[in-house]
Amino acid sequence: MPSRLSHNSYGKHRVRVSKIRRPRQGAPNTERHEFVEAAVDVELEGDFDAAFTNGDNRSVVATDTCKNTVYALAKDDPLETIESFGLTVARHFIGRYEHVSRCRVRLTEHVWERLADSPHAFVARDSVEPTAEVVLTRGAEPVVTSGVEKLMIAKTTESGFVDFHRDDFRTLPDTEDRILATEMTAEWRLASADADFATVRKTVVDTMLARFVDHYSRSVQETLHLMAAAALDAAPAVAEITLTMPNKHHLLAKLVPEGTANDNEVFVVTDEPFGYISATLARE
């Protein structure tokens, strides 16, 4: 049956990029950062028919090149809005490749808000889901557990990870300045079903967020313990608390052309695999 190629396009989707906008006027922990994260889809149309019909790849700008381009452009673009960055990306492909007739760039932003007026800590409040569980056994008092899920928090500096176990399987280098980002789940069991649940919830969450901001983190494990301990101290109605803080990695992007410096500025955002850290603190 005769057929013709009536349309084609290709590109790279879900190029997840984050950037720290920093003034470079002092040490990282003294600067006021802006933190931007977006997922970028790039699709190209143009003189690519031969790649589909004849396996001729000479005109194909590889999808990996599309990915690399997004990270390279993020280095010099301020990323003030996703629209302005989309224009930067689209204009690059149209301007650089004469055989590209159309470039479509779609972007979605993960919105980070400043946390407690910290210069370099952020929270994504829109994703937070409060939770509760009540278990009532005949003849016993009810057990009430409150919590939150999907509490996204991040520090763009004041976090490191050094001097961890060395063996033949270790490839991760020591670092004293990194992004710490997590999607935290917290559950706290109340000592009594007569507690003021709303007040306890606000106290626990506010205290944990304040503790997240106020220290240099030597590991997610240490920060988790400090946050949980602070919540127990601030909320006497809580009998025990469990925190789970998966380490959502922002990996330093390797920029092109080869040798382009990336001084903790542009990052590759990854979901999997991720570090999983969890602990429970209970009153003695």
Backbone bond lengths (Angstrom), bond angles and torsions (degrees), N, CA, C in turn:
res aa  C-N    CA-C-N  psi(-1)  N-CA   C-N-CA  omega(-1)  CA-C   N-CA-C  phi
1 M - - - 1.468 - - 1.524 108.74 -
2 P 1.338 117.99 123.52 1.470 120.40 -179.07 1.526 111.13 -63.58
3 S 1.307 116.34 145.45 1.468 121.22 177.11 1.513 109.26 -149.96
4 R 1.306 114.85 163.02 1.459 119.98 176.30 1.519 108.56 -137.78
5 L 1.287 115.82 152.65 1.464 121.94 177.30 1.521 107.87 -81.08
6 S 1.332 116.88 104.20 1.464 120.25 -174.14 1.528 113.00 -88.77
7 H 1.322 117.17 -21.60 1.465 119.63 179.64 1.522 108.66 -162.23
8 N 1.315 116.28 147.70 1.457 119.80 171.75 1.522 109.80 -153.48
9 S 1.298 115.20 152.59 1.464 122.43 173.64 1.522 107.60 -157.46
10 Y 1.296 116.04 160.55 1.456 120.42 177.56 1.527 107.49 -160.92
11 G 1.308 116.57 169.39 1.463 120.44 178.77 1.507 111.05 167.93
12 K 1.304 115.94 -152.55 1.467 122.26 -179.26 1.523 108.47 -128.40
13 H 1.338 116.42 129.61 1.459 121.51 178.23 1.524 110.55 -109.60
14 R 1.318 114.06 158.65 1.464 122.98 175.84 1.523 112.41 56.42
15 V 1.321 115.37 44.03 1.464 119.61 170.60 1.525 105.81 -79.10
16 R 1.298 116.74 103.15 1.463 121.10 -173.04 1.521 109.10 -95.35
17 V 1.301 114.70 119.17 1.460 121.10 -173.92 1.521 109.18 -127.95
18 S 1.309 116.55 139.77 1.465 120.77 170.09 1.517 108.22 -127.05
19 K 1.318 114.90 153.37 1.462 119.85 -178.50 1.518 109.41 -142.54
20 I 1.317 114.57 137.74 1.462 120.82 171.24 1.521 107.29 -98.51
21 R 1.332 115.92 115.75 1.466 119.31 172.17 1.519 106.96 -86.90
22 R 1.331 115.04 118.43 1.464 119.78 -174.09 1.522 108.99 -137.02
23 P 1.333 117.79 142.21 1.468 120.84 -174.60 1.519 114.82 -74.15
24 R 1.332 118.46 -16.50 1.467 121.94 -178.98 1.528 111.64 57.79
25 Q 1.326 115.91 42.10 1.464 120.24 -179.96 1.525 112.13 -114.09
26 G 1.324 116.60 7.79 1.455 119.77 179.90 1.509 110.03 -177.22
27 A 1.319 116.76 -169.11 1.457 121.47 177.52 1.527 109.58 -63.34
28 P 1.357 118.15 149.73 1.462 120.19 -176.98 1.518 114.11 -53.25
29 N 1.343 117.36 -38.06 1.460 119.06 -176.75 1.523 113.42 -79.50
30 T 1.344 117.83 -1.05 1.466 120.92 175.62 1.519 111.83 -106.03
31 E 1.330 117.49 -6.54 1.464 121.09 -178.09 1.529 110.75 -87.90
32 R 1.328 115.16 157.86 1.465 120.74 171.79 1.531 107.30 -100.13
33 H 1.320 115.92 112.55 1.455 121.33 -175.23 1.528 111.71 -92.63
34 E 1.322 115.38 155.58 1.460 123.27 163.12 1.525 105.99 -115.22
35 F 1.338 117.03 139.47 1.463 121.39 -176.06 1.518 108.95 -122.06
36 V 1.328 115.79 122.01 1.463 122.23 -176.09 1.523 108.71 -124.14
37 E 1.329 116.50 137.26 1.467 120.82 177.13 1.522 109.11 -138.88
38 A 1.321 116.66 135.48 1.461 120.99 -179.63 1.519 110.13 -148.38
39 A 1.333 115.20 155.01 1.463 122.44 170.03 1.521 107.06 -109.72
40 V 1.325 116.30 129.75 1.460 121.98 -171.69 1.529 109.57 -119.53
41 D 1.347 115.72 128.90 1.464 122.34 171.31 1.520 108.45 -107.83
42 V 1.322 117.27 129.31 1.465 122.66 177.52 1.523 108.20 -119.29
43 E 1.334 117.03 126.38 1.462 121.73 176.05 1.521 109.05 -128.59
44 L 1.321 115.61 134.49 1.460 121.98 -178.43 1.522 110.25 -114.36
45 E 1.337 115.89 142.19 1.456 123.29 170.62 1.521 107.75 -127.66
46 G 1.332 115.69 151.76 1.459 119.22 179.48 1.507 111.72 158.57
47 D 1.315 116.05 -145.80 1.463 122.28 -175.15 1.527 109.93 -84.50
48 F 1.335 114.74 72.05 1.461 120.57 -178.20 1.524 112.47 -121.65
49 D 1.341 117.94 9.68 1.463 120.40 -175.75 1.522 112.05 -55.61
50 A 1.334 117.13 -40.99 1.462 120.47 -174.61 1.524 111.99 -62.13
51 A 1.324 117.35 -29.85 1.464 120.02 178.50 1.524 110.78 -65.39
52 F 1.335 116.63 -35.37 1.460 121.40 -179.43 1.529 111.70 -80.74
53 T 1.331 116.71 -40.79 1.467 120.22 -171.45 1.519 113.86 -92.70
54 N 1.333 117.83 -27.76 1.464 120.68 -174.95 1.528 113.67 -125.56
55 G 1.330 117.70 0.78 1.458 119.41 -176.83 1.515 113.28 66.50
56 D 1.336 116.23 25.66 1.469 122.45 -178.98 1.528 108.10 -94.69
57 N 1.323 116.73 108.92 1.463 121.23 -171.71 1.523 114.24 -96.48
58 R 1.327 117.58 6.60 1.459 119.15 -170.55 1.527 113.40 -62.30
59 S 1.316 118.29 -26.10 1.466 120.08 179.97 1.528 112.79 -94.33
60 V 1.329 116.84 -5.73 1.462 120.41 -172.10 1.529 110.57 -77.22
61 V 1.322 115.51 120.77 1.464 121.55 168.46 1.527 105.59 -84.37
62 A 1.307 116.98 109.77 1.465 120.91 -170.56 1.523 111.55 -55.30
63 T 1.327 115.38 146.99 1.465 118.25 177.71 1.526 110.96 -62.05
64 D 1.323 117.32 -30.15 1.461 120.07 175.45 1.527 110.60 -64.28
65 T 1.341 116.44 -35.69 1.466 120.45 175.34 1.524 110.44 -64.40
66 C 1.340 116.39 -39.27 1.471 119.88 176.69 1.525 110.42 -58.98
67 K 1.330 115.95 -44.25 1.471 120.69 178.54 1.521 110.99 -61.48
68 N 1.330 116.08 -49.73 1.467 119.80 -179.19 1.519 111.55 -59.23
69 T 1.333 115.93 -35.81 1.464 120.97 -178.45 1.521 111.21 -64.31
70 V 1.330 116.53 -41.05 1.466 119.83 179.95 1.525 110.37 -59.33
71 Y 1.324 117.14 -46.26 1.465 119.96 -179.49 1.525 111.58 -67.60
72 A 1.329 116.77 -38.29 1.465 119.83 179.20 1.522 111.19 -64.74
73 L 1.331 116.79 -42.48 1.464 119.86 -179.72 1.523 111.39 -69.31
74 A 1.333 117.06 -30.56 1.467 120.20 178.80 1.521 111.90 -65.33
75 K 1.319 116.79 -22.89 1.470 120.20 179.90 1.521 111.37 -62.05
76 D 1.334 117.68 -45.10 1.467 121.35 -174.10 1.519 113.36 -100.86
77 D 1.332 117.53 -15.40 1.459 119.98 178.70 1.532 109.25 -84.24
78 P 1.334 118.55 137.25 1.470 119.53 -178.44 1.525 114.02 -71.51
79 L 1.350 117.82 -11.81 1.464 121.59 -177.15 1.530 111.82 50.28
80 E 1.318 115.38 45.35 1.464 119.30 179.62 1.525 111.18 -69.04
81 T 1.343 116.49 -34.76 1.463 121.76 173.78 1.522 107.49 -142.51
82 I 1.342 116.39 157.86 1.458 118.42 176.64 1.523 110.51 -70.03
83 E 1.343 117.20 -27.53 1.463 119.06 177.22 1.524 111.53 -65.11
84 S 1.328 116.12 -45.95 1.466 119.35 -178.18 1.527 110.80 -66.14
85 F 1.332 117.37 -36.69 1.461 119.06 177.57 1.527 110.84 -69.70
86 G 1.335 116.87 -36.89 1.458 119.83 175.47 1.512 112.02 -59.35
87 L 1.325 116.80 -40.23 1.466 120.54 176.43 1.523 111.00 -63.90
88 T 1.319 117.03 -41.23 1.468 120.54 178.00 1.525 111.05 -58.78
89 V 1.330 116.40 -45.60 1.464 120.76 -178.49 1.524 110.98 -66.65
90 A 1.328 116.83 -48.22 1.465 120.31 -178.13 1.524 111.34 -61.80
91 R 1.321 117.26 -44.74 1.467 120.49 -179.76 1.525 111.45 -63.98
92 H 1.321 116.84 -33.69 1.467 119.40 177.59 1.526 110.73 -61.39
93 F 1.325 117.38 -49.81 1.467 119.65 -175.85 1.525 111.84 -67.83
94 I 1.331 117.50 -39.61 1.465 119.82 178.31 1.525 110.30 -67.96
95 G 1.315 117.06 -39.13 1.460 120.32 -177.62 1.514 113.78 -74.59
96 R 1.321 117.38 -30.38 1.469 120.17 -173.93 1.530 112.99 -89.63
97 Y 1.328 117.28 -32.54 1.467 120.68 -172.71 1.528 109.50 -118.32
98 E 1.333 116.57 106.38 1.463 121.27 -175.35 1.525 112.26 -64.03
99 H 1.320 118.00 -27.99 1.464 120.20 -177.29 1.533 112.52 -84.59
100 V 1.327 118.31 -1.12 1.466 121.78 173.46 1.520 108.36 -87.94
101 S 1.327 116.27 119.55 1.466 120.19 -178.31 1.519 112.67 -95.85
102 R 1.315 116.75 -24.29 1.469 119.96 179.44 1.521 109.08 -149.03
103 C 1.320 115.33 138.81 1.465 121.77 174.09 1.523 108.06 -126.43
104 R 1.306 115.79 121.43 1.464 121.35 177.49 1.527 108.41 -107.75
105 V 1.320 116.11 125.35 1.463 121.62 179.58 1.523 108.15 -122.48
106 R 1.322 116.14 120.13 1.464 121.17 175.33 1.523 108.37 -113.74
107 L 1.325 115.27 135.89 1.460 120.10 -176.38 1.520 110.02 -132.19
108 T 1.316 115.89 141.09 1.459 121.67 169.63 1.522 107.69 -125.27
109 E 1.318 115.05 136.72 1.465 119.96 -176.37 1.514 110.80 -104.16
110 H 1.310 115.70 135.45 1.465 121.72 168.60 1.524 106.04 -92.05
111 V 1.319 116.19 111.55 1.465 120.73 -169.82 1.527 110.46 -84.68
112 W 1.326 115.19 118.77 1.464 122.45 174.62 1.528 109.19 -103.89
113 E 1.335 116.31 129.09 1.459 122.05 175.78 1.528 109.06 -105.38
114 R 1.319 114.95 148.76 1.464 118.75 178.81 1.531 109.69 -64.72
115 L 1.317 115.77 137.86 1.458 122.00 -177.47 1.518 109.89 -101.04
116 A 1.328 115.91 118.82 1.470 122.20 174.06 1.525 112.47 53.75
117 D 1.320 115.85 35.91 1.466 122.59 -179.14 1.524 112.42 55.98
118 S 1.319 116.38 24.62 1.466 120.05 176.30 1.525 109.57 -69.29
119 P 1.326 118.13 144.71 1.463 119.75 177.77 1.519 113.24 -71.94
120 H 1.336 117.95 -16.31 1.458 118.18 -176.69 1.527 113.60 -151.68
121 A 1.345 117.62 32.95 1.461 121.88 172.25 1.523 108.67 -128.09
122 F 1.354 115.47 143.41 1.456 120.13 -170.50 1.526 109.90 -141.34
123 V 1.348 114.66 157.82 1.459 121.19 179.85 1.523 108.50 -140.77
124 A 1.339 115.55 146.48 1.464 121.82 173.80 1.523 107.28 -111.90
125 R 1.319 116.70 93.03 1.466 121.29 -171.13 1.524 113.11 -76.27
126 D 1.323 118.04 -25.76 1.461 120.46 -173.57 1.521 112.67 -63.62
127 S 1.317 117.43 -22.70 1.466 120.14 -175.90 1.527 113.41 -89.42
128 V 1.331 118.02 -7.95 1.467 121.33 -171.39 1.531 110.90 -68.34
129 E 1.353 115.53 135.48 1.463 121.48 177.00 1.530 109.23 -124.22
130 P 1.340 118.50 108.71 1.463 120.28 173.65 1.533 110.36 -65.48
131 T 1.332 116.41 144.12 1.465 121.21 -179.37 1.523 110.01 -131.61
132 A 1.327 115.42 159.54 1.468 121.15 175.06 1.521 108.97 -154.65
133 E 1.325 114.86 148.18 1.470 121.14 175.46 1.519 108.06 -139.62
134 V 1.334 115.80 133.86 1.460 122.08 177.17 1.526 108.28 -122.35
135 V 1.322 116.48 126.08 1.461 121.79 176.77 1.527 107.90 -119.79
136 L 1.327 116.10 121.63 1.463 121.35 -179.58 1.525 108.57 -122.69
137 T 1.315 115.68 113.69 1.461 122.27 177.73 1.520 108.66 -101.51
138 R 1.321 116.15 135.11 1.461 119.74 -178.00 1.529 110.61 -54.12
139 G 1.302 114.73 129.72 1.454 120.50 178.93 1.513 114.59 84.98
140 A 1.350 117.00 1.10 1.469 120.18 -178.40 1.523 109.67 -126.08
141 E 1.329 115.48 166.40 1.453 120.92 176.93 1.535 109.94 -76.00
142 P 1.325 117.55 148.11 1.464 119.64 177.30 1.528 111.19 -65.42
143 V 1.314 115.15 145.91 1.461 122.27 175.95 1.525 107.65 -110.19
144 V 1.317 115.98 119.44 1.464 121.58 -177.50 1.528 108.96 -111.72
145 T 1.315 114.74 127.96 1.465 121.55 176.09 1.522 108.73 -122.82
146 S 1.311 115.72 124.27 1.464 121.64 176.63 1.518 109.25 -104.79
147 G 1.331 115.70 167.12 1.455 117.64 178.44 1.508 113.76 -176.33
148 V 1.313 114.33 -178.05 1.465 122.45 172.79 1.527 107.58 -140.28
149 E 1.311 115.24 147.95 1.454 122.29 173.41 1.522 109.28 -125.05
150 K 1.312 115.20 157.21 1.468 122.81 174.30 1.530 112.70 58.85
151 L 1.321 115.88 37.97 1.467 120.25 175.03 1.527 107.64 -87.23
152 M 1.328 115.87 102.45 1.461 122.41 -175.53 1.522 109.41 -88.30
153 I 1.328 116.09 122.06 1.457 121.33 178.43 1.524 108.99 -136.10
154 A 1.326 115.62 152.24 1.467 119.80 -177.66 1.515 110.23 -152.26
155 K 1.338 114.57 148.59 1.463 122.62 169.92 1.524 106.98 -122.63
156 T 1.327 117.01 131.17 1.462 120.24 -178.33 1.525 112.60 -91.01
157 T 1.298 117.08 -4.60 1.466 123.07 171.47 1.525 106.49 -160.78
158 E 1.323 117.88 -168.43 1.463 121.60 -176.48 1.528 111.05 60.80
159 S 1.327 116.05 33.93 1.454 121.76 176.34 1.521 108.95 -146.88
160 G 1.330 115.99 139.13 1.457 120.90 177.49 1.512 110.80 -150.24
161 F 1.327 115.58 177.40 1.467 121.13 177.82 1.522 107.31 -157.18
162 V 1.338 115.83 103.67 1.468 120.37 -175.04 1.526 110.07 -134.90
163 D 1.328 115.04 163.62 1.460 123.01 171.12 1.525 112.47 60.90
164 F 1.332 117.28 32.42 1.459 120.19 176.65 1.531 109.57 -90.00
165 H 1.309 116.22 167.24 1.469 122.64 -168.44 1.529 112.39 -53.09
166 R 1.316 114.79 134.27 1.466 121.26 179.31 1.530 110.20 -108.74
167 D 1.339 115.34 131.77 1.460 121.14 169.99 1.523 108.22 -156.44
168 D 1.336 116.84 -171.28 1.459 120.63 -174.32 1.526 112.97 -68.34
169 F 1.331 117.95 -16.19 1.459 120.92 -176.72 1.525 112.70 -96.39
170 R 1.310 116.98 -7.82 1.469 119.62 -179.41 1.526 110.31 -78.05
171 T 1.335 115.71 130.46 1.468 121.63 172.58 1.520 111.89 -123.71
172 L 1.337 117.88 -16.92 1.462 121.96 -176.37 1.524 110.30 -71.82
173 P 1.326 117.60 126.22 1.468 119.00 179.52 1.526 111.69 -80.91
174 D 1.321 116.45 159.53 1.457 120.95 169.97 1.525 109.67 -62.80
175 T 1.334 115.88 145.45 1.461 119.99 172.25 1.519 109.12 -145.99
176 E 1.310 116.04 140.10 1.462 121.36 177.51 1.523 112.03 -106.91
177 D 1.335 116.93 1.00 1.470 120.55 179.08 1.517 108.01 -147.76
178 R 1.323 116.15 108.36 1.462 121.06 -177.64 1.521 109.33 -147.82
179 I 1.342 115.97 167.31 1.459 121.23 170.10 1.529 108.36 -81.28
180 L 1.315 116.00 131.16 1.457 121.59 169.79 1.522 106.68 -109.56
181 A 1.323 116.74 114.89 1.463 121.11 179.35 1.518 109.03 -132.89
182 T 1.323 116.03 140.27 1.457 119.98 -178.33 1.519 110.18 -151.01
183 E 1.330 114.86 154.93 1.465 122.27 170.19 1.521 106.09 -109.61
184 M 1.303 115.58 96.03 1.461 121.17 -168.64 1.524 112.27 -83.53
185 T 1.327 114.89 140.47 1.460 122.85 167.73 1.524 107.45 -116.54
186 A 1.325 115.79 132.28 1.464 120.71 178.79 1.526 109.25 -130.79
187 E 1.322 116.23 138.44 1.461 122.40 173.47 1.518 108.22 -134.43
188 W 1.336 115.46 131.51 1.459 118.68 178.07 1.532 109.47 -129.56
189 R 1.332 114.00 130.11 1.466 120.73 179.25 1.517 109.08 -89.63
190 L 1.315 115.16 128.99 1.462 120.75 -179.73 1.525 110.35 -80.88
191 A 1.315 116.24 144.32 1.461 121.10 178.04 1.519 111.65 -70.67
192 S 1.334 116.82 -23.83 1.460 121.52 -177.72 1.522 109.47 -146.89
193 A 1.323 115.54 147.10 1.462 120.34 176.08 1.520 111.75 -76.27
194 D 1.316 117.74 -2.42 1.465 121.60 178.74 1.524 112.35 -93.88
195 A 1.294 118.05 8.36 1.470 121.39 -177.96 1.524 111.09 -66.68
196 D 1.319 115.75 156.27 1.468 122.11 172.34 1.532 106.72 -82.36
197 F 1.320 115.88 91.73 1.464 120.75 -168.56 1.527 112.94 -60.37
198 A 1.317 117.12 -42.46 1.466 120.38 -177.64 1.526 111.15 -65.08
199 T 1.333 115.91 -43.36 1.466 119.56 179.78 1.524 110.89 -65.80
200 V 1.330 116.43 -42.67 1.466 119.81 178.66 1.526 110.37 -61.86
201 R 1.317 116.59 -43.66 1.467 119.72 -179.64 1.524 110.73 -59.06
202 K 1.322 116.68 -48.51 1.466 119.90 -179.35 1.529 110.78 -61.94
203 T 1.317 116.28 -42.52 1.469 120.07 -179.50 1.521 111.25 -62.72
204 V 1.319 117.01 -46.58 1.466 120.89 -178.05 1.521 110.85 -62.67
205 V 1.328 116.83 -49.77 1.467 119.97 -176.27 1.522 110.88 -66.28
206 D 1.326 117.00 -47.43 1.467 119.88 -179.13 1.528 111.48 -61.23
207 T 1.328 116.59 -40.26 1.465 120.37 -179.38 1.523 111.21 -66.49
208 M 1.321 116.90 -42.79 1.464 119.68 179.77 1.524 111.31 -64.16
209 L 1.323 117.06 -41.08 1.462 119.67 179.77 1.526 111.10 -66.01
210 A 1.328 116.49 -40.15 1.464 119.51 178.20 1.530 110.82 -63.74
211 R 1.325 116.66 -38.35 1.471 119.85 179.47 1.523 111.37 -70.44
212 F 1.312 117.33 -33.37 1.463 121.27 176.87 1.522 110.95 -59.48
213 V 1.328 116.27 -35.58 1.464 121.60 -174.48 1.520 112.17 -79.77
214 D 1.337 118.66 -32.49 1.466 120.49 -157.17 1.529 116.10 -89.98
215 H 1.336 118.88 11.03 1.465 118.81 -175.82 1.523 110.80 -146.36
216 Y 1.324 114.66 161.84 1.463 121.10 169.64 1.527 107.65 -81.16
217 S 1.324 116.63 124.24 1.458 121.61 -176.25 1.524 110.48 -90.00
218 R 1.325 116.37 119.26 1.464 120.57 177.32 1.528 112.31 -88.28
219 S 1.323 116.29 -11.83 1.466 122.46 174.80 1.522 107.48 -172.96
220 V 1.322 116.16 160.76 1.464 119.52 172.50 1.522 109.37 -61.86
221 Q 1.324 116.78 -37.12 1.466 120.57 179.91 1.526 111.16 -57.57
222 E 1.324 116.68 -47.06 1.462 119.94 -179.09 1.522 111.05 -64.39
223 T 1.319 116.36 -44.67 1.463 119.85 -178.55 1.518 111.06 -64.42
224 L 1.332 117.37 -40.99 1.465 120.79 176.94 1.525 110.41 -57.85
225 H 1.317 117.13 -46.64 1.467 120.71 -178.33 1.524 111.19 -63.80
226 L 1.314 117.02 -42.61 1.463 120.34 179.25 1.526 111.33 -62.65
227 M 1.330 116.97 -41.12 1.465 120.80 -179.27 1.522 111.16 -67.60
228 A 1.328 117.07 -43.78 1.460 120.20 -179.79 1.526 111.40 -66.14
229 A 1.328 117.09 -42.07 1.463 120.65 179.13 1.523 111.10 -63.71
230 A 1.322 116.57 -39.78 1.467 120.00 178.55 1.521 110.93 -63.93
231 A 1.335 116.93 -38.93 1.464 120.33 179.02 1.526 111.04 -63.89
232 L 1.334 117.28 -42.71 1.466 119.85 177.50 1.522 111.18 -62.71
233 D 1.313 117.35 -41.14 1.467 120.56 179.67 1.526 111.51 -64.30
234 A 1.327 116.67 -37.39 1.468 120.46 -174.05 1.522 113.15 -83.76
235 A 1.332 117.19 -21.42 1.469 120.45 -174.52 1.527 109.72 -125.92
236 P 1.335 118.54 88.70 1.469 121.32 -178.82 1.525 113.49 -60.11
237 A 1.330 117.93 -21.30 1.463 120.70 -179.25 1.522 112.76 -73.90
238 V 1.316 117.67 -10.88 1.466 121.69 -178.83 1.526 109.30 -90.43
239 A 1.354 115.99 127.70 1.464 120.97 179.52 1.520 111.63 -87.24
240 E 1.320 116.96 -39.50 1.460 120.93 176.97 1.519 109.23 -155.35
241 I 1.316 115.35 157.88 1.459 120.51 -178.10 1.523 109.22 -140.34
242 T 1.317 115.35 138.28 1.463 122.34 177.07 1.520 108.92 -118.73
243 L 1.315 115.85 127.85 1.463 121.19 176.06 1.523 109.17 -116.97
244 T 1.312 115.30 138.83 1.459 122.75 171.31 1.516 107.21 -123.46
245 M 1.336 115.70 124.10 1.462 120.52 -174.88 1.529 110.15 -131.60
246 P 1.337 117.49 81.44 1.463 119.48 175.14 1.521 110.81 -61.84
247 N 1.309 115.37 137.98 1.460 121.03 -177.49 1.519 108.75 -84.02
248 K 1.326 117.83 104.06 1.459 123.06 179.53 1.524 108.02 -84.63
249 H 1.304 115.62 108.57 1.456 120.25 -167.68 1.527 112.81 -78.85
250 H 1.322 115.02 134.58 1.460 124.03 166.79 1.522 105.14 -116.54
251 L 1.329 115.77 101.11 1.466 122.02 -172.23 1.517 109.95 -94.32
252 L 1.306 116.32 134.85 1.458 120.90 -178.87 1.527 109.78 -56.58
253 A 1.337 116.16 123.59 1.461 121.00 -177.97 1.520 110.57 -74.60
254 K 1.328 115.62 137.95 1.457 121.03 172.43 1.522 107.22 -86.99
255 L 1.320 116.71 112.56 1.456 121.62 -170.75 1.522 111.54 -91.91
256 V 1.334 114.28 149.30 1.465 121.62 172.11 1.526 107.88 -108.92
257 P 1.346 117.43 153.89 1.463 127.83 -2.72 1.531 111.77 -61.95
258 E 1.330 115.00 161.50 1.461 121.86 179.69 1.526 110.61 -51.20
259 G 1.321 115.59 132.28 1.454 120.11 178.81 1.514 114.64 96.18
260 T 1.349 117.76 -4.91 1.464 120.35 177.68 1.523 109.76 -65.39
261 A 1.314 116.70 128.22 1.465 121.02 -176.90 1.524 110.66 -72.49
262 N 1.317 115.81 143.54 1.457 122.28 174.51 1.521 107.29 -137.66
263 D 1.322 115.28 90.22 1.459 121.88 -175.15 1.524 109.99 -89.72
264 N 1.352 115.63 73.45 1.470 121.49 -179.64 1.524 111.44 50.62
265 E 1.332 115.76 54.81 1.462 120.54 -175.67 1.521 112.75 -126.18
266 V 1.335 118.46 -46.97 1.462 122.84 -177.46 1.524 108.45 -118.19
267 F 1.352 115.95 133.63 1.458 120.67 -171.80 1.523 111.26 -133.38
268 V 1.337 114.62 152.14 1.457 122.67 171.20 1.525 107.34 -93.14
269 V 1.335 116.84 123.50 1.463 121.62 -179.19 1.527 108.67 -91.74
270 T 1.322 117.38 126.21 1.464 121.13 -178.61 1.526 110.73 -127.40
271 D 1.340 115.90 145.27 1.460 122.26 176.18 1.521 112.47 -99.45
272 E 1.315 116.81 -34.64 1.456 121.41 -173.86 1.523 109.84 -138.45
273 P 1.330 117.36 145.19 1.470 126.25 -14.49 1.521 110.73 -68.83
274 F 1.318 116.94 160.83 1.461 119.90 179.94 1.523 110.41 -134.14
275 G 1.324 114.48 152.71 1.454 119.85 175.23 1.522 110.27 -71.58
276 Y 1.324 116.93 138.28 1.461 122.28 -178.38 1.519 108.14 -118.25
277 I 1.323 115.75 119.50 1.464 121.00 -177.55 1.523 108.24 -129.70
278 S 1.326 117.92 128.79 1.461 122.09 -177.80 1.524 109.66 -147.43
279 A 1.328 116.13 147.42 1.466 120.89 176.63 1.521 109.35 -159.74
280 T 1.326 115.00 154.36 1.460 122.52 176.66 1.520 108.86 -120.32
281 L 1.323 116.37 132.93 1.464 122.21 174.11 1.519 108.24 -115.19
282 A 1.325 116.41 131.02 1.459 121.92 -179.71 1.519 109.46 -127.01
283 R 1.309 115.53 150.32 1.464 119.46 176.32 1.526 109.74 -69.76
284 E 1.320 116.32 143.28 1.463 120.78 177.75 1.523 110.15 -76.34
